[in-house]
């Protein structure tokens, strides 16, 4: 996930699934305003506040694994300044912008020589890409999730254009721009495996999915998204190509339900 500078909340929560057998990558974005109820809490809270607990980021991972029943093998945490550095390290990304998006990025990031922005496919540097991914004032949080997905697909597209040797050198370049619970050796091993997916099909999924949520409030009176956990778990399993999960009555009762 990407954390806001100086914030104790998760701004972007994304599960990356590397499917070597099907030559594809699935990025699942979890809405930060989702109202959730971990088994160890009496009340409900917003998903992006779980990192405030004593367990910190692990609390967020524990909830996702508990609620969705999928194992997560490692975590990567990057703040916004680190995201800028990573995108600059790969030479920027190309994204098709609307005129409103171009105007928004130009206003907030400033105008950069060599990186003109207008409606159409544009080349964005790290600072421009950052504001593009953070933007939600043009629509809503789901619009921002969509932009984050487009940025991730654009990053994979950039990596597909470089040689495997350069890809490994790039991993060395970006070390220190993020935090992870994986040791250095495991990071390079993961990078070598990921190189096999440089030309993979990239898919994105936002959860909760459309039609499975409604607007409500958590136990603290904070507005958020009440959602049907069982439906969204089934959607994730389908996207991952896994058998449908068995209905768990206890888990079902723990989840805020949408009608």
C-alpha positions, 0 to 999 in steps of 0.5 A: 500500500501507499501511505500518506506522508505523516499519516497513520492511515493507508491511502492505497491498499492493493493486493498484487497476485502473480499468476505464472501459469496463466501469464497474468497479473491481478491488482485488487484494490480495496476501498480505504473507506470500507467498513470492516469488523475484524474478529478481535474487535467489538465494533466496526472501523474503516479499513484504512485505520487498521494500521493505527493498532499496535500491530500496525500494517500487520493488522491490515494484512491479518484482516485481509487474510482472515476476511478473504481467505487468501494467503499474502506472502509479503508486504511492500509499503511505500509513501508518496515520496517513494512512489515518485522516486520509483516512477522516475526510476523507470523513466515515467509512465504513459497514460491516457488522460481526460482534459479534466485530469490533465488540468488537475495534474497541471494545477497541483503538480505544476507544469514540467518541461518535456512533460506536457499534459492534455487530453490523450496519451501523455508521458507523466513523470513521478510527481505528475503520476502521484497527483494523478493517482491521488485525485478523487475530487473529479469523481470519487474514491472509486475513480481514484482506484481506477486511476491507480489501476491504470498507473499500475498497468502503465508501470508494468508496460514500462517494465515490459520494454526493458531487458531482464538484466536492466529489470534486475538492475532496476530492483537494485536502484529502487531498494530503500524506496519502500519497506518490506518484510521480505529479506533482500534475497527474497526480493531479488528472487521475486523480481526474477520470477516477476520478469517472466510476467513482463508481457503478462496480461494485467487485470484490475479489480476494485472491492467492494464491487459495484452493487455490493455496498451501500453508504453507512457509518462505522461504530465511531460514526464515520461515514464509509461503505457497508458491503457484503463480504461473502459476495466480494470474497466470491468475486475475488476467488473468481478473479483469482481462478480459485474454487468458490469459498464455502459460506462461513456463517460466523464470518458472514455475521462479522461483516457489515451487510449491504442490501 
